[in-house]
Amino acid sequence: MTILESPVFQSVAAITRTAEKALTYVLGLCVLVMLLLVFGNVVLRYGFNSGITISEEVARMSFVWLIFLGTVIAFRTKQHLGVNMLLDRLPIMAQKIIHILRQLIIMWILWLLMQGGWDQMVIGLNTSLPVTGWSQALFSGMVWFSAIAMFVLAIGDIAIALMTPADRSYQHRFRTAVDSVEDME
């Protein structure tokens, strides 16, 4: 039995699948909120010369949340843009090393995003949105959350790569992007 077949790994995989499903539901909720507020506001403005005052701010916040939560899900499912043409031609051990180095670079960039997101969130705590009065930190906090979530996923990806044998049957584990739906686990 390999480490990837161990009960600990299987339980962590189940937790990440559950978190991914929960984030997907939140994404759907964001789309629904945007749809209802924007469409409802258009109907009220043109049909009844009225409107929903908070619709612009809440729809904008839903859109920001949609984008940053979507990046976490795309990172988890390896749907970000990637070119594997050169990587596929290298020996499997080189693929493994490049994958780990690539994840370390990604983690460095995510660290910068975490720092910037935190700084912006602290600044936004005392700034209120004009209509709703909600804290501006609700926007920049999503940058911080998504950077942390992807950082944790990158750590897990490095751990999996380190524990995975350098064998062609495990080649899909050394990619940060998939070429087609069939390549997904």
PyMOL commands that set and color helices and strands:
alter all, ss='L'
color gray80, all
select helices_A, chain A and resi 3-5+7-48+55-76+85-89+92-125+137-163+168-174+181-183
alter helices_A, ss='H'
color red, helices_A
deselect
rebuild
show_as cartoon
